[in-house]
Amino acid sequence: QVQLVESGGGLVPAGGSLRLSCVASGRTFSSYAMGWLRQAPGKEREFVAGIIKGGGHTRYADSVKGRFTISRDNAENTVYLQMNELKPEDTAVYYCAGDQSLPKILVVSPCSWGQGTQVTVSS
């Protein structure tokens, strides 16, 4: 497993942008698929975006396609989520996730989680 620490959350008006970062500990980061999940109040945790270990393939939830971009820097052990055109329904705690299998992230069952960072979008 890797230890994950997120940052970059905050309060932003609708239409605004935020960039989340997640730094991983350990020397195995480049062997992990990474992703972002989120959980809104009263709702189940859901998949947002994922990226394979080499960074050449990404997946997105339909609700964020065209607005969010996931990327990674294996030299810095960091994965990012650029969020543009934010909507109030994007309000949630966002979790960084890692697993050697991207499908495990897609089904919200990764082996490693961060502690979460709050994103609040005001209308």
Residue, then its C-alpha position, 0 to 999 in steps of 0.5 A: q500500500v501507499q500512504l496518500v495525503e490530499s490538499g487543495g480543497g476549499l470553497v469556490p463559487a459555481g463556475g470556478s476552478l480548483r486543483l487538488s493534489c495528492v502526494a504518495s509516500g513510498r517508492t512504489f507510486s509508479s506501479y499504482a493506478m491512481g484516482w479520485l473518489r468523492q462522497a457528498p453528504g447523505k450519498e455513497r462514495e462514487f468514482v470521479a476519475g482514474i489514471i493508469k500507472g503510466g499515465g497514458h489512459t484516463r477514465y472519468a465519471d460521466s458527470v465530470k467529463g469535459r470539466f475535470t482532468i486527472s494527471r500524475d507526475n511519477a517523479e514527484n509521487t503526485v496525482y492531480l485533479q484539475m476541476n473547472e466549471l464547478k457546480p454546486e453538485d460537485t460539493a463533496v469530500y474528495y478522496c485520493a485512491g490508489d490500487q495496482s488495478l484501475p478497475k478496483i478504483l472504478v468500483v470504489s474498492p481501492c487498497s489505499w485511501g487518503q483522508g479526504t479534502q472538502v470541496t464546497v461549491s456555492s451557488 
